[in-house]
Amino acid sequence: MLCQSSEELEAFVKETMACTQHGKVADYIPALGRANPDDLSIAIQYPDGKCVSAGEISKEFSLQSISKVISLAFVLMDRGPSYVFERVGMEPTGDPFNSIAKLESMPAKPLNPMINAGALVVTHMIKGNSVEERFQRLLSFVQELAGDSTIDYCQEVAESEIETAHLNRALCYFLKQHGIIQEDVEQLLDLYTKQCAIEMNCLDLARIGLVFALDGVDPLSGKQIMPVDIARICKTFMVTCGMYNASGEFAIKIGIPAKSGVSGGIMGAVPGRFGIGIFGPSLDERGNSIAGIRLLELLSKKYKLSMF
């Protein structure tokens, strides 16, 4: 079993702390730009209820792109795979997460749900009669996955994102022109930015990672929260597209299903074993937590976590 004590995990955190100085916080979103680049924390949640952690684990951060894999699971449950994948593809892009380039090929269908264009299409599919109803349905699902009914979104982060969402607006209008999005763009952006601004700590994130790792079962409640096949689809996307355009390198060096966000969060789901939640807001040039990836690399090497 991985790390039996917090002291052991704390040693790994200390070993990787120096990496933070080589990265940069996501200051293009003003609310995220105020993060402390030296923060680094990790939690590992086991099926038997044991949780081992290190760093300032109570510190909350917004999910950002980690929310993409959760909204995908939710929409797959809502709509079914056939409906979803008629509108968004299954292929890695190799491009940055906010790229518009490949949408210009016909048909103008986003290549996968982990890039911004694909995530916007997925969020567009969330059922409900208003932004508030749709968001509350998604938030309830997040709360259930984490076993924490207090989870909410940060209004400041959502407002900061919507004010600077020029490229996402462009993606939405392009998709709307081609009939893939069929709602008001500002309404969709309101929902999407709230989704990305959902906040939690490493403990919550590790528990969500555990549910994906165990094929949709929350062992702490005993409930099958999502169908096995939907958990499988999501983990596959996490392997092929979850770490932006560093996903191939991540699969070779670390080899676990994972999803990152530009707030510095990383959710890991080691199949059949445990969930991992990491927060380290200092990012590399691809938008991934620089110390978080190094931390996972050390853990994967020592404990042979790679599924390959």
Salt bridges, closest charged atoms under 4 A:
ASP27 OD2 - LYS24 NZ 3.64
ASP39 OD2 - LYS59 NZ 2.89
GLU56 OE1 - LYS59 NZ 3.82
ASP78 OD2 - ARG137 NH1 2.86
GLU86 OE1 - ARG87 NH1 3.13
ASP95 OD2 - LYS102 NZ 2.59
GLU144 OE2 - LYS223 NZ 2.49
GLU156 OE2 - ARG34 NH2 2.02
GLU183 OE2 - HIS124 ND1 2.82
GLU183 OE2 - ARG134 NH2 2.87
GLU186 OE2 - ARG169 NE 2.71
ASP190 OD1 - LYS194 NZ 3.48
ASP215 OD1 - LYS235 NZ 2.71
ASP218 OD2 - ARG207 NH2 2.62
ASP229 OD1 - ARG232 NE 2.75
GLU249 OE2 - LYS253 NZ 2.97
GLU249 OE1 - ARG286 NH1 2.97
GLU297 OE1 - ARG294 NH1 3.79
